[in-house]
Amino acid sequence: MKQISFVFIFLTINFGGLVIGSFLMNDGPTSEWYSNLNKAPWTPPGWVFGVAWTAIMIFFSIYLAKLFTTETNKKFIFSIFLIEFIFNVSWNYLFFNQQLVFAALISIILLTAIIFYFYFNLSKNIGKYKYLLLPYMIWLCIATSLNLFVLVNN
């Protein structure tokens, strides 16, 4: 029962982060600035972002709940999670709201490093649950390439 409670706690925090991130990106993908950018040919259609982030946050919440109920170093894990949360939310603000493409790239690279750290360093005792991070890792690699393309080609 404890793990289920943590799933709901992390779902609330993670989806709260998505709401905050959406608010911070202002007009975001519908802005004139974004519409006029040279974007990577592999940029997915807009609806894919919502579907991807929804699935990623569900999987990440289940992963975190398992990690949190298995490991004893909860303070450390939660600290790393908070850093992940800050980088995740701040990317929207940096990229869309402030149009700081390079700063956003640094933010997403650090976010990616944190998720890879979760996978390779904090997942040793949770077995197959670590695979719940793979969609997040793949998506961040794609998103980083999209951010880099915008930086280089605009």
N, CA, C and O atoms as a GROMACS GRO file, in nm:
protein
  616
    1MET      N    1   0.082  -0.121   0.000
    1MET     CA    2   0.000   0.000   0.000
    1MET      C    3   0.085   0.126   0.000
    1MET      O    4   0.048   0.227  -0.060
    2LYS      N    5   0.199   0.120   0.066
    2LYS     CA    6   0.287   0.236   0.075
    2LYS      C    7   0.334   0.280  -0.064
    2LYS      O    8   0.340   0.400  -0.092
    3GLN      N    9   0.368   0.184  -0.150
    3GLN     CA   10   0.416   0.218  -0.284
    3GLN      C   11   0.306   0.289  -0.364
    3GLN      O   12   0.335   0.383  -0.438
    4ILE      N   13   0.183   0.246  -0.351
    4ILE     CA   14   0.071   0.309  -0.422
    4ILE      C   15   0.058   0.455  -0.377
    4ILE      O   16   0.034   0.543  -0.460
    5SER      N   17   0.073   0.480  -0.248
    5SER     CA   18   0.065   0.617  -0.198
    5SER      C   19   0.173   0.704  -0.260
    5SER      O   20   0.146   0.818  -0.299
    6PHE      N   21   0.294   0.650  -0.270
    6PHE     CA   22   0.403   0.726  -0.331
    6PHE      C   23   0.380   0.748  -0.481
    6PHE      O   24   0.418   0.852  -0.534
    7VAL      N   25   0.318   0.652  -0.548
    7VAL     CA   26   0.285   0.673  -0.689
    7VAL      C   27   0.196   0.796  -0.702
    7VAL      O   28   0.221   0.882  -0.787
    8PHE      N   29   0.094   0.806  -0.619
    8PHE     CA   30   0.002   0.921  -0.627
    8PHE      C   31   0.071   1.051  -0.588
    8PHE      O   32   0.044   1.156  -0.646
    9ILE      N   33   0.159   1.045  -0.490
    9ILE     CA   34   0.234   1.166  -0.451
    9ILE      C   35   0.320   1.213  -0.568
    9ILE      O   36   0.318   1.331  -0.603
   10PHE      N   37   0.396   1.122  -0.628
   10PHE     CA   38   0.483   1.161  -0.739
   10PHE      C   39   0.403   1.199  -0.864
   10PHE      O   40   0.445   1.287  -0.939
   11LEU      N   41   0.289   1.134  -0.887
   11LEU     CA   42   0.203   1.176  -0.999
   11LEU      C   43   0.157   1.320  -0.980
   11LEU      O   44   0.158   1.400  -1.074
   12THR      N   45   0.118   1.352  -0.858
   12THR     CA   46   0.073   1.489  -0.828
   12THR      C   47   0.184   1.589  -0.850
   12THR      O   48   0.164   1.693  -0.912
   13ILE      N   49   0.303   1.559  -0.799
   13ILE     CA   50   0.416   1.651  -0.815
   13ILE      C   51   0.454   1.662  -0.962
   13ILE      O   52   0.472   1.773  -1.013
   14ASN      N   53   0.468   1.549  -1.031
   14ASN     CA   54   0.512   1.551  -1.171
   14ASN      C   55   0.411   1.620  -1.262
   14ASN      O   56   0.450   1.700  -1.348
   15PHE      N   57   0.284   1.591  -1.245
   15PHE     CA   58   0.185   1.659  -1.329
   15PHE      C   59   0.170   1.805  -1.289
   15PHE      O   60   0.137   1.890  -1.372
   16GLY      N   61   0.193   1.834  -1.162
   16GLY     CA   62   0.200   1.975  -1.120
   16GLY      C   63   0.312   2.046  -1.191
   16GLY      O   64   0.298   2.162  -1.231
   17GLY      N   65   0.425   1.978  -1.206
   17GLY     CA   66   0.538   2.035  -1.280
   17GLY      C   67   0.504   2.061  -1.426
   17GLY      O   68   0.546   2.162  -1.483
   18LEU      N   69   0.429   1.970  -1.486
   18LEU     CA   70   0.386   1.992  -1.625
   18LEU      C   71   0.296   2.115  -1.637
   18LEU      O   72   0.306   2.192  -1.732
   19VAL      N   73   0.208   2.132  -1.539
   19VAL     CA   74   0.119   2.248  -1.539
   19VAL      C   75   0.200   2.377  -1.522
   19VAL      O   76   0.178   2.474  -1.594
   20ILE      N   77   0.293   2.376  -1.427
   20ILE     CA   78   0.379   2.493  -1.405
   20ILE      C   79   0.460   2.522  -1.531
   20ILE      O   80   0.469   2.638  -1.574
   21GLY      N   81   0.518   2.419  -1.590
   21GLY     CA   82   0.596   2.435  -1.712
   21GLY      C   83   0.514   2.493  -1.826
   21GLY      O   84   0.561   2.579  -1.900
   22SER      N   85   0.391   2.446  -1.839
   22SER     CA   86   0.302   2.498  -1.944
   22SER      C   87   0.271   2.646  -1.920
   22SER      O   88   0.269   2.726  -2.013
   23PHE      N   89   0.248   2.680  -1.794
   23PHE     CA   90   0.221   2.820  -1.759
   23PHE      C   91   0.343   2.907  -1.789
   23PHE      O   92   0.329   3.018  -1.840
   24LEU      N   93   0.462   2.857  -1.757
   24LEU     CA   94   0.585   2.935  -1.774
   24LEU      C   95   0.627   2.952  -1.919
   24LEU      O   96   0.706   3.041  -1.950
   25MET      N   97   0.575   2.870  -2.008
   25MET     CA   98   0.620   2.884  -2.147
   25MET      C   99   0.539   2.988  -2.223
   25MET      O  100   0.561   3.009  -2.342
   26ASN      N  101   0.445   3.054  -2.152
   26ASN     CA  102   0.371   3.164  -2.213
   26ASN      C  103   0.292   3.110  -2.333
   26ASN      O  104   0.214   3.016  -2.317
   27ASP      N  105   0.309   3.167  -2.453
   27ASP     CA  106   0.238   3.119  -2.571
   27ASP      C  107   0.303   2.994  -2.630
   27ASP      O  108   0.243   2.924  -2.712
   28GLY      N  109   0.427   2.968  -2.588
   28GLY     CA  110   0.497   2.847  -2.627
   28GLY      C  111   0.497   2.817  -2.775
   28GLY      O  112   0.533   2.902  -2.856
   29PRO      N  113   0.456   2.696  -2.810
   29PRO     CA  114   0.462   2.652  -2.949
   29PRO      C  115   0.371   2.730  -3.043
   29PRO      O  116   0.386   2.720  -3.165
   30THR      N  117   0.278   2.806  -2.990
   30THR     CA  118   0.190   2.885  -3.077
   30THR      C  119   0.241   3.028  -3.097
   30THR      O  120   0.179   3.106  -3.169
   31SER      N  121   0.352   3.061  -3.033
   31SER     CA  122   0.404   3.198  -3.044
   31SER      C  123   0.461   3.224  -3.182
   31SER      O  124   0.501   3.132  -3.254
   32GLU      N  125   0.464   3.350  -3.218
   32GLU     CA  126   0.522   3.390  -3.347
   32GLU      C  127   0.670   3.354  -3.351
   32GLU      O  128   0.721   3.308  -3.454
   33TRP      N  129   0.738   3.374  -3.239
   33TRP     CA  130   0.881   3.343  -3.233
   33TRP      C  131   0.906   3.196  -3.269
   33TRP      O  132   0.988   3.166  -3.355
   34TYR      N  133   0.833   3.106  -3.202
   34TYR     CA  134   0.853   2.963  -3.227
   34TYR      C  135   0.810   2.924  -3.368
   34TYR      O  136   0.877   2.845  -3.434
   35SER      N  137   0.701   2.980  -3.414
   35SER     CA  138   0.652   2.948  -3.549
   35SER      C  139   0.753   2.985  -3.657
   35SER      O  140   0.760   2.918  -3.760
   36ASN      N  141   0.830   3.090  -3.633
   36ASN     CA  142   0.927   3.137  -3.733
   36ASN      C  143   1.064   3.072  -3.723
   36ASN      O  144   1.152   3.099  -3.805
   37LEU      N  145   1.084   2.986  -3.625
   37LEU     CA  146   1.215   2.920  -3.610
   37LEU      C  147   1.235   2.815  -3.720
   37LEU      O  148   1.140   2.755  -3.769
   38ASN      N  149   1.361   2.795  -3.757
   38ASN     CA  150   1.397   2.678  -3.837
   38ASN      C  151   1.403   2.561  -3.741
   38ASN      O  152   1.488   2.557  -3.652
   39LYS      N  153   1.313   2.466  -3.759
   39LYS     CA  154   1.306   2.351  -3.669
   39LYS      C  155   1.359   2.226  -3.740
   39LYS      O  156   1.359   2.217  -3.862
   40ALA      N  157   1.403   2.133  -3.660
   40ALA     CA  158   1.458   2.008  -3.714
   40ALA      C  159   1.351   1.935  -3.795
   40ALA      O  160   1.233   1.936  -3.760
   41PRO      N  161   1.393   1.870  -3.904
   41PRO     CA  162   1.297   1.794  -3.985
   41PRO      C  163   1.230   1.681  -3.907
   41PRO      O  164   1.122   1.635  -3.945
   42TRP      N  165   1.292   1.636  -3.798
   42TRP     CA  166   1.235   1.526  -3.719
   42TRP      C  167   1.149   1.578  -3.603
   42TRP      O  168   1.112   1.501  -3.514
   43THR      N  169   1.117   1.708  -3.603
   43THR     CA  170   1.031   1.764  -3.498
   43THR      C  171   0.893   1.698  -3.508
   43THR      O  172   0.828   1.705  -3.612
   44PRO      N  173   0.848   1.635  -3.399
   44PRO     CA  174   0.717   1.568  -3.403
   44PRO      C  175   0.604   1.671  -3.405
   44PRO      O  176   0.624   1.787  -3.368
   45PRO      N  177   0.485   1.629  -3.449
   45PRO     CA  178   0.370   1.718  -3.442
   45PRO      C  179   0.339   1.754  -3.296
   45PRO      O  180   0.374   1.679  -3.204
   46GLY      N  181   0.276   1.867  -3.276
   46GLY     CA  182   0.252   1.918  -3.141
   46GLY      C  183   0.183   1.822  -3.046
   46GLY      O  184   0.218   1.817  -2.928
   47TRP      N  185   0.086   1.745  -3.094
   47TRP     CA  186   0.011   1.654  -3.007
   47TRP      C  187   0.100   1.547  -2.945
   47TRP      O  188   0.069   1.495  -2.838
   48VAL      N  189   0.210   1.513  -3.013
   48VAL     CA  190   0.300   1.408  -2.963
   48VAL      C  191   0.362   1.449  -2.829
   48VAL      O  192   0.384   1.366  -2.742
   49PHE      N  193   0.390   1.578  -2.814
   49PHE     CA  194   0.452   1.626  -2.691
   49PHE      C  195   0.364   1.598  -2.570
   49PHE      O  196   0.413   1.553  -2.466
   50GLY      N  197   0.234   1.626  -2.582
   50GLY     CA  198   0.143   1.601  -2.471
   50GLY      C  199   0.131   1.454  -2.437
   50GLY      O  200   0.132   1.416  -2.320
   51VAL      N  201   0.121   1.372  -2.539
   51VAL     CA  202   0.111   1.226  -2.518
   51VAL      C  203   0.240   1.174  -2.456
   51VAL      O  204   0.236   1.096  -2.360
   52ALA      N  205   0.354   1.217  -2.510
   52ALA     CA  206   0.483   1.170  -2.459
   52ALA      C  207   0.502   1.209  -2.313
   52ALA      O  208   0.538   1.125  -2.230
   53TRP      N  209   0.478   1.336  -2.281
   53TRP     CA  210   0.500   1.381  -2.143
   53TRP      C  211   0.404   1.316  -2.045
   53TRP      O  212   0.440   1.289  -1.931
   54THR      N  213   0.282   1.289  -2.088
   54THR     CA  214   0.187   1.220  -2.001
   54THR      C  215   0.238   1.080  -1.968
   54THR      O  216   0.242   1.042  -1.851
   55ALA      N  217   0.277   1.005  -2.069
   55ALA     CA  218   0.329   0.869  -2.047
   55ALA      C  219   0.457   0.873  -1.964
   55ALA      O  220   0.474   0.794  -1.871
   56ILE      N  221   0.547   0.965  -1.998
   56ILE     CA  222   0.675   0.975  -1.926
   56ILE      C  223   0.651   1.002  -1.778
   56ILE      O  224   0.714   0.939  -1.693
   57MET      N  225   0.562   1.094  -1.746
   57MET     CA  226   0.539   1.128  -1.606
   57MET      C  227   0.470   1.015  -1.529
   57MET      O  228   0.495   0.998  -1.410
   58ILE      N  229   0.385   0.940  -1.596
   58ILE     CA  230   0.325   0.822  -1.530
   58ILE      C  231   0.434   0.720  -1.500
   58ILE      O  232   0.443   0.671  -1.388
   59PHE      N  233   0.515   0.687  -1.600
   59PHE     CA  234   0.623   0.589  -1.580
   59PHE      C  235   0.723   0.637  -1.476
   59PHE      O  236   0.767   0.560  -1.391
   60PHE      N  237   0.759   0.765  -1.482
   60PHE     CA  238   0.856   0.821  -1.388
   60PHE      C  239   0.802   0.818  -1.246
   60PHE      O  240   0.877   0.793  -1.152
   61SER      N  241   0.674   0.843  -1.229
   61SER     CA  242   0.612   0.840  -1.096
   61SER      C  243   0.613   0.699  -1.038
   61SER      O  244   0.640   0.680  -0.919
   62ILE      N  245   0.583   0.600  -1.120
   62ILE     CA  246   0.588   0.460  -1.074
   62ILE      C  247   0.732   0.423  -1.038
   62ILE      O  248   0.756   0.361  -0.935
   63TYR      N  249   0.826   0.462  -1.123
   63TYR     CA  250   0.968   0.437  -1.097
   63TYR      C  251   1.010   0.499  -0.964
   63TYR      O  252   1.070   0.432  -0.880
   64LEU      N  253   0.977   0.627  -0.945
   64LEU     CA  254   1.017   0.697  -0.822
   64LEU      C  255   0.954   0.634  -0.699
   64LEU      O  256   1.019   0.623  -0.595
   65ALA      N  257   0.829   0.592  -0.708
   65ALA     CA  258   0.762   0.528  -0.595
   65ALA      C  259   0.833   0.398  -0.557
   65ALA      O  260   0.854   0.372  -0.439
   66LYS      N  261   0.869   0.319  -0.656
   66LYS     CA  262   0.942   0.195  -0.629
   66LYS      C  263   1.078   0.225  -0.568
   66LYS      O  264   1.118   0.162  -0.469
   67LEU      N  265   1.149   0.320  -0.625
   67LEU     CA  266   1.280   0.359  -0.574
   67LEU      C  267   1.268   0.409  -0.431
   67LEU      O  268   1.348   0.372  -0.345
   68PHE      N  269   1.170   0.492  -0.406
   68PHE     CA  270   1.154   0.554  -0.275
   68PHE      C  271   1.116   0.452  -0.168
   68PHE      O  272   1.155   0.468  -0.053
   69THR      N  273   1.042   0.348  -0.205
   69THR     CA  274   1.002   0.247  -0.106
   69THR      C  275   1.107   0.136  -0.091
   69THR      O  276   1.099   0.057   0.002
   70THR      N  277   1.203   0.131  -0.182
   70THR     CA  278   1.305   0.027  -0.177
   70THR      C  279   1.433   0.076  -0.109
   70THR      O  280   1.494   0.004  -0.030
   71GLU      N  281   1.473   0.197  -0.140
   71GLU     CA  282   1.600   0.251  -0.093
   71GLU      C  283   1.586   0.317   0.044
   71GLU      O  284   1.478   0.360   0.083
   72THR      N  285   1.698   0.325   0.114
   72THR     CA  286   1.698   0.388   0.247
   72THR      C  287   1.741   0.534   0.242
   72THR      O  288   1.712   0.611   0.334
   73ASN      N  289   1.809   0.574   0.136
   73ASN     CA  290   1.860   0.711   0.126
   73ASN      C  291   1.756   0.804   0.062
   73ASN      O  292   1.781   0.867  -0.041
   74LYS      N  293   1.639   0.811   0.125
   74LYS     CA  294   1.526   0.886   0.070
   74LYS      C  295   1.555   1.035   0.054
   74LYS      O  296   1.512   1.096  -0.044
   75LYS      N  297   1.628   1.094   0.150
   75LYS     CA  298   1.660   1.237   0.140
   75LYS      C  299   1.742   1.265   0.015
   75LYS      O  300   1.717   1.362  -0.057
   76PHE      N  301   1.841   1.181  -0.010
   76PHE     CA  302   1.926   1.198  -0.128
   76PHE      C  303   1.845   1.182  -0.256
   76PHE      O  304   1.855   1.263  -0.348
   77ILE      N  305   1.765   1.077  -0.261
   77ILE     CA  306   1.682   1.051  -0.380
   77ILE      C  307   1.587   1.168  -0.405
   77ILE      O  308   1.572   1.214  -0.518
   78PHE      N  309   1.523   1.216  -0.299
   78PHE     CA  310   1.430   1.328  -0.316
   78PHE      C  311   1.503   1.455  -0.357
   78PHE      O  312   1.449   1.535  -0.433
   79SER      N  313   1.624   1.474  -0.308
   79SER     CA  314   1.704   1.591  -0.348
   79SER      C  315   1.736   1.586  -0.497
   79SER      O  316   1.724   1.687  -0.567
   80ILE      N  317   1.775   1.469  -0.546
   80ILE     CA  318   1.803   1.454  -0.689
   80ILE      C  319   1.675   1.476  -0.770
   80ILE      O  320   1.676   1.539  -0.876
   81PHE      N  321   1.565   1.422  -0.719
   81PHE     CA  322   1.436   1.442  -0.786
   81PHE      C  323   1.401   1.591  -0.793
   81PHE      O  324   1.354   1.638  -0.897
   82LEU      N  325   1.422   1.666  -0.685
   82LEU     CA  326   1.391   1.809  -0.687
   82LEU      C  327   1.476   1.884  -0.788
   82LEU      O  328   1.428   1.976  -0.855
   83ILE      N  329   1.602   1.845  -0.800
   83ILE     CA  330   1.689   1.907  -0.900
   83ILE      C  331   1.636   1.875  -1.040
   83ILE      O  332   1.632   1.962  -1.127
   84GLU      N  333   1.595   1.750  -1.061
   84GLU     CA  334   1.535   1.710  -1.190
   84GLU      C  335   1.411   1.794  -1.219
   84GLU      O  336   1.393   1.843  -1.330
   85PHE      N  337   1.328   1.812  -1.118
   85PHE     CA  338   1.204   1.889  -1.131
   85PHE      C  339   1.234   2.033  -1.173
   85PHE      O  340   1.168   2.087  -1.261
   86ILE      N  341   1.332   2.094  -1.109
   86ILE     CA  342   1.368   2.232  -1.139
   86ILE      C  343   1.417   2.245  -1.283
   86ILE      O  344   1.375   2.336  -1.355
   87PHE      N  345   1.506   2.155  -1.326
   87PHE     CA  346   1.555   2.162  -1.464
   87PHE      C  347   1.443   2.135  -1.565
   87PHE      O  348   1.438   2.197  -1.671
   88ASN      N  349   1.354   2.043  -1.532
   88ASN     CA  350   1.244   2.011  -1.622
   88ASN      C  351   1.152   2.132  -1.641
   88ASN      O  352   1.119   2.168  -1.754
   89VAL      N  353   1.112   2.193  -1.531
   89VAL     CA  354   1.022   2.308  -1.538
   89VAL      C  355   1.092   2.430  -1.598
   89VAL      O  356   1.032   2.503  -1.677
   90SER      N  357   1.218   2.450  -1.562
   90SER     CA  358   1.289   2.571  -1.609
   90SER      C  359   1.314   2.570  -1.759
   90SER      O  360   1.324   2.676  -1.820
   91TRP      N  361   1.323   2.452  -1.820
   91TRP     CA  362   1.346   2.448  -1.965
   91TRP      C  363   1.236   2.524  -2.040
   91TRP      O  364   1.266   2.601  -2.130
   92ASN      N  365   1.112   2.502  -2.002
   92ASN     CA  366   0.999   2.571  -2.068
   92ASN      C  367   1.014   2.722  -2.059
   92ASN      O  368   0.994   2.794  -2.157
   93TYR      N  369   1.049   2.769  -1.941
   93TYR     CA  370   1.067   2.913  -1.920
   93TYR      C  371   1.183   2.966  -2.002
   93TYR      O  372   1.170   3.069  -2.069
   94LEU      N  373   1.295   2.897  -1.998
   94LEU     CA  374   1.414   2.943  -2.071
   94LEU      C  375   1.392   2.943  -2.222
   94LEU      O  376   1.422   3.041  -2.290
   95PHE      N  377   1.339   2.833  -2.274
   95PHE     CA  378   1.327   2.818  -2.419
   95PHE      C  379   1.212   2.903  -2.475
   95PHE      O  380   1.234   2.987  -2.562
   96PHE      N  381   1.092   2.882  -2.425
   96PHE     CA  382   0.975   2.947  -2.486
   96PHE      C  383   0.952   3.089  -2.435
   96PHE      O  384   0.928   3.180  -2.515
   97ASN      N  385   0.958   3.109  -2.305
   97ASN     CA  386   0.925   3.239  -2.249
   97ASN      C  387   1.036   3.341  -2.271
   97ASN      O  388   1.010   3.452  -2.316
   98GLN      N  389   1.159   3.303  -2.239
   98GLN     CA  390   1.272   3.396  -2.249
   98GLN      C  391   1.348   3.383  -2.381
   98GLN      O  392   1.430   3.468  -2.413
   99GLN      N  393   1.322   3.278  -2.456
   99GLN     CA  394   1.388   3.253  -2.585
   99GLN      C  395   1.540   3.245  -2.570
   99GLN      O  396   1.615   3.288  -2.658
  100LEU      N  397   1.582   3.190  -2.458
  100LEU     CA  398   1.725   3.169  -2.430
  100LEU      C  399   1.759   3.026  -2.470
  100LEU      O  400   1.766   2.936  -2.386
  101VAL      N  401   1.781   3.007  -2.597
  101VAL     CA  402   1.795   2.872  -2.653
  101VAL      C  403   1.919   2.802  -2.598
  101VAL      O  404   1.914   2.683  -2.570
  102PHE      N  405   2.030   2.875  -2.583
  102PHE     CA  406   2.151   2.812  -2.531
  102PHE      C  407   2.134   2.774  -2.384
  102PHE      O  408   2.172   2.664  -2.344
  103ALA      N  409   2.077   2.863  -2.304
  103ALA     CA  410   2.052   2.832  -2.163
  103ALA      C  411   1.957   2.713  -2.151
  103ALA      O  412   1.974   2.628  -2.064
  104ALA      N  413   1.856   2.707  -2.238
  104ALA     CA  414   1.764   2.594  -2.238
  104ALA      C  415   1.837   2.465  -2.273
  104ALA      O  416   1.808   2.359  -2.217
  105LEU      N  417   1.931   2.474  -2.367
  105LEU     CA  418   2.009   2.355  -2.404
  105LEU      C  419   2.090   2.305  -2.285
  105LEU      O  420   2.095   2.184  -2.260
  106ILE      N  421   2.153   2.395  -2.212
  106ILE     CA  422   2.228   2.356  -2.092
  106ILE      C  423   2.133   2.290  -1.992
  106ILE      O  424   2.166   2.188  -1.932
  107SER      N  425   2.016   2.349  -1.974
  107SER     CA  426   1.917   2.295  -1.881
  107SER      C  427   1.875   2.154  -1.919
  107SER      O  428   1.867   2.066  -1.833
  108ILE      N  429   1.848   2.131  -2.047
  108ILE     CA  430   1.801   1.998  -2.089
  108ILE      C  431   1.915   1.896  -2.087
  108ILE      O  432   1.891   1.777  -2.063
  109ILE      N  433   2.037   1.940  -2.110
  109ILE     CA  434   2.151   1.849  -2.099
  109ILE      C  435   2.168   1.805  -1.953
  109ILE      O  436   2.191   1.688  -1.926
  110LEU      N  437   2.156   1.899  -1.860
  110LEU     CA  438   2.166   1.865  -1.718
  110LEU      C  439   2.050   1.776  -1.674
  110LEU      O  440   2.069   1.683  -1.596
  111LEU      N  441   1.931   1.805  -1.724
  111LEU     CA  442   1.815   1.720  -1.695
  111LEU      C  443   1.839   1.578  -1.745
  111LEU      O  444   1.811   1.481  -1.675
  112THR      N  445   1.890   1.566  -1.866
  112THR     CA  446   1.920   1.434  -1.924
  112THR      C  447   2.023   1.361  -1.840
  112THR      O  448   2.010   1.241  -1.814
  113ALA      N  449   2.126   1.432  -1.797
  113ALA     CA  450   2.230   1.371  -1.713
  113ALA      C  451   2.171   1.319  -1.582
  113ALA      O  452   2.209   1.212  -1.535
  114ILE      N  453   2.078   1.392  -1.524
  114ILE     CA  454   2.015   1.349  -1.399
  114ILE      C  455   1.934   1.222  -1.421
  114ILE      O  456   1.940   1.130  -1.340
  115ILE      N  457   1.858   1.216  -1.529
  115ILE     CA  458   1.778   1.096  -1.556
  115ILE      C  459   1.868   0.976  -1.583
  115ILE      O  460   1.839   0.864  -1.539
  116PHE      N  461   1.977   0.998  -1.655
  116PHE     CA  462   2.074   0.889  -1.676
  116PHE      C  463   2.138   0.848  -1.544
  116PHE      O  464   2.166   0.731  -1.522
  117TYR      N  465   2.160   0.944  -1.455
  117TYR     CA  466   2.214   0.913  -1.322
  117TYR      C  467   2.114   0.825  -1.246
  117TYR      O  468   2.154   0.726  -1.185
  118PHE      N  469   1.987   0.861  -1.249
  118PHE     CA  470   1.886   0.776  -1.187
  118PHE      C  471   1.897   0.633  -1.241
  118PHE      O  472   1.899   0.537  -1.165
  119TYR      N  473   1.904   0.620  -1.372
  119TYR     CA  474   1.903   0.489  -1.436
  119TYR      C  475   2.027   0.407  -1.399
  119TYR      O  476   2.015   0.290  -1.361
  120PHE      N  477   2.145   0.467  -1.411
  120PHE     CA  478   2.268   0.390  -1.394
  120PHE      C  479   2.318   0.383  -1.250
  120PHE      O  480   2.391   0.290  -1.216
  121ASN      N  481   2.281   0.478  -1.165
  121ASN     CA  482   2.338   0.480  -1.031
  121ASN      C  483   2.237   0.454  -0.919
  121ASN      O  484   2.276   0.410  -0.811
  122LEU      N  485   2.112   0.480  -0.942
  122LEU     CA  486   2.014   0.466  -0.833
  122LEU      C  487   1.917   0.351  -0.853
  122LEU      O  488   1.829   0.329  -0.769
  123SER      N  489   1.930   0.278  -0.962
  123SER     CA  490   1.830   0.176  -0.995
  123SER      C  491   1.878   0.032  -0.971
  123SER      O  492   1.813  -0.062  -1.017
  124LYS      N  493   1.987   0.016  -0.902
  124LYS     CA  494   2.046  -0.118  -0.887
  124LYS      C  495   1.956  -0.217  -0.812
  124LYS      O  496   1.962  -0.337  -0.838
  125ASN      N  497   1.874  -0.168  -0.719
  125ASN     CA  498   1.796  -0.258  -0.634
  125ASN      C  499   1.649  -0.269  -0.672
  125ASN      O  500   1.570  -0.325  -0.596
  126ILE      N  501   1.611  -0.215  -0.787
  126ILE     CA  502   1.468  -0.216  -0.820
  126ILE      C  503   1.435  -0.297  -0.946
  126ILE      O  504   1.324  -0.289  -0.999
  127GLY      N  505   1.532  -0.373  -0.993
  127GLY     CA  506   1.508  -0.465  -1.104
  127GLY      C  507   1.450  -0.400  -1.228
  127GLY      O  508   1.499  -0.298  -1.275
  128LYS      N  509   1.346  -0.462  -1.280
  128LYS     CA  510   1.287  -0.420  -1.407
  128LYS      C  511   1.224  -0.281  -1.401
  128LYS      O  512   1.198  -0.222  -1.506
  129TYR      N  513   1.198  -0.229  -1.284
  129TYR     CA  514   1.139  -0.095  -1.272
  129TYR      C  515   1.226   0.012  -1.336
  129TYR      O  516   1.176   0.116  -1.379
  130LYS      N  517   1.356  -0.013  -1.341
  130LYS     CA  518   1.445   0.088  -1.400
  130LYS      C  519   1.412   0.112  -1.547
  130LYS      O  520   1.439   0.220  -1.600
  131TYR      N  521   1.354   0.013  -1.613
  131TYR     CA  522   1.320   0.028  -1.755
  131TYR      C  523   1.208   0.130  -1.778
  131TYR      O  524   1.186   0.174  -1.891
  132LEU      N  525   1.138   0.166  -1.673
  132LEU     CA  526   1.037   0.270  -1.684
  132LEU      C  527   1.099   0.406  -1.718
  132LEU      O  528   1.030   0.498  -1.762
  133LEU      N  529   1.230   0.419  -1.697
  133LEU     CA  530   1.300   0.543  -1.731
  133LEU      C  531   1.336   0.552  -1.879
  133LEU      O  532   1.365   0.661  -1.928
  134LEU      N  533   1.336   0.441  -1.950
  134LEU     CA  534   1.381   0.443  -2.090
  134LEU      C  535   1.303   0.541  -2.179
  134LEU      O  536   1.365   0.612  -2.258
  135PRO      N  537   1.170   0.547  -2.170
  135PRO     CA  538   1.101   0.648  -2.253
  135PRO      C  539   1.146   0.790  -2.222
  135PRO      O  540   1.160   0.872  -2.313
  136TYR      N  541   1.169   0.820  -2.095
  136TYR     CA  542   1.215   0.952  -2.055
  136TYR      C  543   1.353   0.979  -2.114
  136TYR      O  544   1.379   1.087  -2.166
  137MET      N  545   1.442   0.881  -2.105
  137MET     CA  546   1.577   0.896  -2.157
  137MET      C  547   1.575   0.919  -2.309
  137MET      O  548   1.644   1.006  -2.360
  138ILE      N  549   1.496   0.839  -2.378
  138ILE     CA  550   1.487   0.852  -2.524
  138ILE      C  551   1.428   0.988  -2.561
  138ILE      O  552   1.479   1.057  -2.650
  139TRP      N  553   1.320   1.026  -2.494
  139TRP     CA  554   1.256   1.154  -2.524
  139TRP      C  555   1.350   1.271  -2.500
  139TRP      O  556   1.355   1.365  -2.579
  140LEU      N  557   1.426   1.266  -2.391
  140LEU     CA  558   1.519   1.375  -2.362
  140LEU      C  559   1.630   1.383  -2.467
  140LEU      O  560   1.674   1.493  -2.501
  141CYS      N  561   1.674   1.270  -2.517
  141CYS     CA  562   1.774   1.273  -2.625
  141CYS      C  563   1.716   1.338  -2.751
  141CYS      O  564   1.783   1.416  -2.817
  142ILE      N  565   1.592   1.305  -2.782
  142ILE     CA  566   1.526   1.367  -2.898
  142ILE      C  567   1.508   1.516  -2.873
  142ILE      O  568   1.540   1.598  -2.959
  143ALA      N  569   1.457   1.552  -2.756
  143ALA     CA  570   1.432   1.693  -2.724
  143ALA      C  571   1.562   1.773  -2.723
  143ALA      O  572   1.564   1.888  -2.767
  144THR      N  573   1.669   1.713  -2.674
  144THR     CA  574   1.799   1.781  -2.675
  144THR      C  575   1.844   1.807  -2.818
  144THR      O  576   1.896   1.914  -2.849
  145SER      N  577   1.824   1.709  -2.905
  145SER     CA  578   1.863   1.728  -3.046
  145SER      C  579   1.779   1.837  -3.112
  145SER      O  580   1.830   1.912  -3.195
  146LEU      N  581   1.651   1.846  -3.076
  146LEU     CA  582   1.565   1.952  -3.130
  146LEU      C  583   1.612   2.089  -3.083
  146LEU      O  584   1.617   2.184  -3.161
  147ASN      N  585   1.645   2.098  -2.955
  147ASN     CA  586   1.694   2.223  -2.898
  147ASN      C  587   1.826   2.264  -2.964
  147ASN      O  588   1.846   2.380  -2.998
  148LEU      N  589   1.916   2.168  -2.981
  148LEU     CA  590   2.045   2.195  -3.045
  148LEU      C  591   2.025   2.241  -3.190
  148LEU      O  592   2.092   2.334  -3.235
  149PHE      N  593   1.935   2.177  -3.261
  149PHE     CA  594   1.907   2.217  -3.399
  149PHE      C  595   1.861   2.362  -3.405
  149PHE      O  596   1.906   2.439  -3.490
  150VAL      N  597   1.771   2.400  -3.316
  150VAL     CA  598   1.722   2.538  -3.313
  150VAL      C  599   1.837   2.634  -3.284
  150VAL      O  600   1.846   2.740  -3.344
  151LEU      N  601   1.924   2.597  -3.192
  151LEU     CA  602   2.038   2.683  -3.158
  151LEU      C  603   2.130   2.703  -3.277
  151LEU      O  604   2.171   2.815  -3.306
  152VAL      N  605   2.162   2.596  -3.346
  152VAL     CA  606   2.259   2.601  -3.456
  152VAL      C  607   2.200   2.665  -3.582
  152VAL      O  608   2.272   2.729  -3.658
  153ASN      N  609   2.071   2.648  -3.604
  153ASN     CA  610   2.010   2.689  -3.731
  153ASN      C  611   1.925   2.815  -3.725
  153ASN      O  612   1.850   2.844  -3.818
  154ASN      N  613   1.937   2.890  -3.618
  154ASN     CA  614   1.862   3.016  -3.608
  154ASN      C  615   1.950   3.128  -3.557
  154ASN      O  616   1.904   3.241  -3.542
   0.00000   0.00000   0.00000
